[in-house]
Amino acid sequence: MAEIIRPSTVLPSVRTPFHVLTTDGVELIGEVASPLGAKRGAILCLHPLPTAGGMMDSHVFKKAANRLPAMAGITVVRFNSRGTESEAGRSTGEFDNGDAEALDVQAMLEYCFDFLKLENVWVVGWSFGTDLALRHAKDPRHKGLILLSPPLRTTIEADLLYWNSDPRSITALVPEFDEFLKPDEARERFSIIPSMRVIAVEGAKHLWLGEPFVHRVLSQITSIVTGDIEDLPLEY
């Protein structure tokens, strides 16, 4: 009998912890949650700001790992950037406001492609993670970017110009009541990338608190990665 999806729901998947070494010797810790059945794609999650509590277990990404492998056939790769700690452990190194984290993003993309051999990989950034994606996720093998609550805090015009010249898909989900960048301002700031989609999410705030907003985010991610046009079910 189907059960309602709740914040604490954990659906079946293969969970594998990992350690990845960057080129400057930082050890990143993380986890891969893989489908038991057919694999339809994968997401690499770049978490919110560590100095504000962001980590691989930030709730949207934890729920993605708990649900998407079973519900959508999506492999979810999460990790702690340098100097960041979660229940899974602490990555070595020190927070560098998104600069040295370029090596973290590079190492994780190489891990996804060269070690895990994943296909149809998308980079999903949330808040601080969107700046990491826009600035550093330029590996030609991934399919595109999905940005949640982009603050454009450290992303500069040159980064946006790069993506204007790159044909890959970029979608930004911008909460109506985002505390840092609201939809109208996001459309103006991102206008340098005419092909980019900016989707305003009514009623949402920067942290996507509330199960209806988590459902909206995970459904949109699934649609982009798999092509499914229907929202994820509310039961499993």
Phi, psi and omega in degrees: 000135182294145177241147179294136175288124180241166180306329183268001183297131175234113182265162185297139174195171173262117184253125184230113175288153180214163171231131180234135181260129177278170182292342176258017170087010176277136179261116180264136177249149180191192181212142172253129173249113186248149177296149173286332182251220184298140179258123185253353182161182184209154173233139171257120187265125176250114196279170178293180189299119181299324182289351175247017177097001179290144182192179182296337179267008174308139205302322181296318181287324176296318178291327174299315179294328181283341189239315192294326177301317182280320188276334187226359182070027182257129173280132183245119180251118179239150177204161172267123175293170187307133179077008184256142185235145173214187178300331181288341181133183182245130171287145180286180181084185183230145175306135183229027175057028175096358181274291178296341177299347173304323180288331176294313180298316179300313182297321182288324176294320176297321177298316180299317186271314189276328181259307181284339180059039181285153177237158180053056183267133176239145177262123180246112177254147177231121178057242175313322180296335177288325175294320176299319181295310183294325183276325195233345185271066185253009175305126186291353185275339180277163189273337182159186185244143171237119187248124178252121178054055181290123178271345186050051184279317181239355176289132181250173184301323180299324177295317179293322178297324176302312183288337174293332180267355180257128186283358185289156184290138171227128175232133176245128172260115187243118180296142178304321184250034179301136183283347186242321181211108181276166188305314183296318178293323178297318178299321179292314182294324182270004183297345177292346177242083187300332182281351184285144175262128173247115184251115176280134181249109185298133174083348186276157173241177188305323186268000176056037180286138182110131185301324178300325181283324174299316179300319179296315181296312182292326176294319180293317176302314180299318180299317181292316185286319188254342184087358177297134182262343179273148176296157174300147176295158178269355178229159177218000000 
